Amino acid sequence: MNIPEDDSQPEKDDSKPEKPEDQMKLFLLCPVPEDQKPITAYLGLKENPLTNWTTLSNANYQKKLRSLVLVFFATISFLRLSNWDDGNYGMGSNTLEWILTNVNLTCLFLVFLLTVIYVRWKQMEVDFESAYVYYEEGSWYDGQVWEKPLSILKNDRLLSSQEVRPILRRLTYSLCTLFCWNILCTVLILFD
């Protein structure tokens, strides 16, 4: 006894708009490993103690920067004072020159620190702005490229313009200010 087969299948309704869940499937099913996705790197920068203070409000950012200046200045001053070779406890004969040198060294250390942070945030901006994600599945020699869907590209570029660029502008301003202080202290030391 043969049972007749029913080959009729329900037709897909293509008139329905694409659901947000369907858009998320694009990103969730992407071949990029989780640790190499730009959003994961962004969240890592926001949670990293070295870089998370750059995301604070302007007032809190300025407080944190001032506290870093004071900590670096105090540390450098303590280290230079612990040099007991010259009998003046590291200050030498000119106290103003000693203070200016400490300010100069503080600015140099902070410029180095902020440059490292700036480079990390700049790379984040480049990753968000790019239409492609470069990743490695297994090892260093099998690099792959995944093109971001338009919805993810729009979200990444929005994050870049609203979150990352203001941080980069703030860091640029801070770096320029510290660099100017560094030049001023150097000139005052030379002509003192």
N, C-alpha and C positions, 0 to 999 in steps of 0.2 A: 504494500500500500504506500503510495507516494503522496507526500503532502506537498501541495503547490507552494512554491516559495513566493513570498511577497517582496518584490524588488523595490517597491516604492518607499522612498525615504522622505522625511519631511524636508522641505526646502528651507535654506537659510534666509533669514530676513535681513537683507543688507541695508534696509532703510533706517535701522536704529543707529543713533550716534554712538561713537566710541566712548566706552565707559572709562573713568579714571583708573579702574582696576586693570583694564586692558593696557593702558599706557604704562602702568607700573610693571606689568609683566615684561614689557620691552626692556626695562632697566634690570629687573630681577633675573631675567634670562640671558643677560649679556654675558659674554665669555670672559670678561675682565675679572680677575681675582679680586676679592673684597678689599684686600690691603693695598691694591693699586688703583682703586677708583678715586677720582678727584674729591668726591664728597667725603670719603673716609680720611683722606689727607687733611682736608679742611677741618673736620671735627677733631682730628689729632692735634692740629695747631691751636685750636681753641681750648683744648684741654691740657696742653703742654705748659708746665710752669714757667718755662723760659719765654714763651710767646703769648700766653693767654692775657697778660696784663695790657697788651697793646689793643685789645678789644674793649677795654673799659671805656666809660664815658670820659669826655675831655677833662673834667675836673679830677676824676680819680686817676686818669692817665698822668696828668701833671703831678699829682701827689706822689705817685709811684716813681716817676722819673726823678723828682726831687729827692726822694728817699734813697734811690740808687746813687745819685750824685753824692749825698752825704755819707753813705756807707762806703763807697769807693774812696772818697776823700779821707775819711777816718782810717780806713785800712792802709792806704798808701802813707798817710802821715805817721801812723803807728809803726809801719815797717821802716820808714826812713828815720824815725826817732830812735828805733832800736839799734841803729848804727852808732855805736859809742866810740868810734875810732878817733874822731877829731876833738873830743873833749867838750864840745858844745851839744852833745846828745843829738847829733845828726843835723842840726840846724845850720851849722856853719856860721859865718860872720854876718850874713845878710838875711834877716828874717823875712823880708818882703820877697826876696828871690826864692827862698825856701817855700813859701806859701804859693807863689806863682808856679813854681815847678810842680808842686803837688796838684794844683788845679789843672795844669797842663797834662799831667799823667792821668788824672781822673777823666779828663775829656777824651784822651786817647783810648783808654779802656772802654769808655762808653760808646765812642764812635765804632770801635771794633765790635762790641756787643750788638749795637743797633744795626750795623751793616749785616751781620749774620742773620738777624731777625728779618731785616728788609729783604734779603735774598730769598729766604724761605717763603715770605708772603708774596714776593714777585713771582716765584715759580708757581705758587697757587693760582695767581691771576692768569698766568700763561696756560695752565692746565684747564682752567674754567673757560677761557676764551677759545680754546682750540676745539675744532669740530671733530677731532679724532682723539682717541685714547690709545696710547702706545703702552703695551703691556707684555709681560713675559709669562708664559704658562708654566714651564718647567725649569728652565735654566737660562743662562745669559745669552745663549746663541739662537734661541727660537723666538725672537721678538715678533709680535703680532700687532695689527692695527684694527681697532673697532671704531666705526663711524657712529657718532652719537645720533640718536633719533632727534628730530626737531624739538619735541617737547622737552627733552632732557637738556638739549643745547640752550634753549631759551631759559630754563631754570638756572643752569650754570652761569650763563652770562648775566642774569639778574643778580645772582649771588656775588658775582665778581664786581658789578657796578655798585651794588648797595652795601656790601660788607667789606670786600677786600681793598678796593680803591681808596676809601676813606682812611683805612689803616696805613696804606702806602703813603698817602699825602701827609699824614701825621708824622710818620717815621722820617720822611724826607725833610720836613720842617725841623724836626728834632735834630737830625744829623747836620743840617746846615747851621743850626744854632750852636751846636757843640763844636763844629769845625771852626766857626767864627771865634768862639771863646778860646779855642786852641791857638789860633793865629794871634789873637790879641795877647794872650799870655806869653807866647813865644817872642813877640815884638817887645813887650815890656821887660822880659828877662834879658833880651839882647841889649836893650838901650838903658838898662838900669845902672 
